[in-house]
């Protein structure tokens, strides 16, 4: 694998947003299946637009701590890290805020390389705790497996919804 991990640039954003939407499509399909259409449509009336805006906002806000995995000049994955030095809960921690790999490039170790890169960044910055959050739905099963393989310990939480 000839993957390079480098800082995100402005010119990477369109590709990152595009492959992120494809990467998360199965997750949102899983959300709809678990929640049912009525609740899903209230939470995510236009999930593609909402998610595209979230990815772009995260990348812009965390410019200094967002990296892309690139092969032959083409972004194939990204990871964004947020620092929580003074946060009252989980102090001196850093968190993988977002991570995604182009579905066409998955199963090649890119997510693992991005996770390891993010963890090494956290160590070098002197953080004492690494955090990553993900969903408990079937669509997030691969992410949960990857995080557990990377050495994270899960604390299952449940969020309930009801249409009023």
C-alpha positions, 0 to 999 in steps of 0.5 A, spaced: 500 500 500 502 506 497 498 511 502 501 517 504 497 521 510 498 528 509 494 535 512 488 536 509 488 542 504 482 546 501 482 542 494 481 536 498 474 538 501 470 536 495 473 529 494 472 528 502 465 530 502 463 526 496 466 519 498 464 521 505 457 521 503 458 514 499 461 511 505 456 513 510 450 511 506 449 504 509 449 507 516 444 512 514 440 506 511 441 502 517 438 508 521 432 508 517 431 501 518 432 501 526 428 508 527 423 507 522 421 512 516 417 517 521 423 518 526 428 518 521 425 523 516 424 528 522 432 527 525 435 526 518 430 530 513 435 530 508 441 526 510 446 527 504 445 535 505 446 535 513 452 530 512 455 534 507 455 540 511 457 537 517 463 534 514 465 540 511 464 544 517 468 539 521 474 539 516 474 547 516 474 548 524 479 542 525 484 544 519 490 543 524 488 536 526 485 533 519 489 529 515 487 525 508 490 518 506 492 519 499 494 515 493 496 517 487 494 524 489 487 522 490 484 522 497 481 516 499 480 517 507 480 522 512 480 523 519 479 529 524 481 530 531 479 535 536 482 536 542 479 537 549 484 539 554 480 543 559 474 539 558 471 538 565 469 531 563 474 527 560 480 532 561 486 532 557 483 528 552 483 528 544 477 525 540 477 522 533 471 527 531 470 524 524 473 518 520 471 515 513 474 511 507 472 511 500 468 505 499 472 503 493 478 503 497 475 500 504 478 493 506 485 495 505 487 498 512 486 505 510 482 506 516 487 503 521 492 507 518 488 513 519 486 511 526 494 509 528 496 516 525 491 520 529 493 516 536 500 517 535 498 525 534 494 525 540 500 521 544 505 526 541 501 532 543 501 529 550 494 527 551 492 522 556 485 519 553 483 518 546 476 517 545 472 515 539 464 515 538 460 511 534 453 508 533 450 501 536 446 500 529 448 494 524 451 500 520 456 501 525 458 494 526 464 495 522 466 501 525 465 498 532 470 492 530 475 497 527 475 501 534 476 495 538 481 492 534 485 499 535 484 498 542 479 502 544 474 500 550 466 501 549 461 504 553 455 502 550 450 508 551 442 508 548 439 514 545 431 513 545 426 517 540 419 517 540 415 521 535 410 526 538 
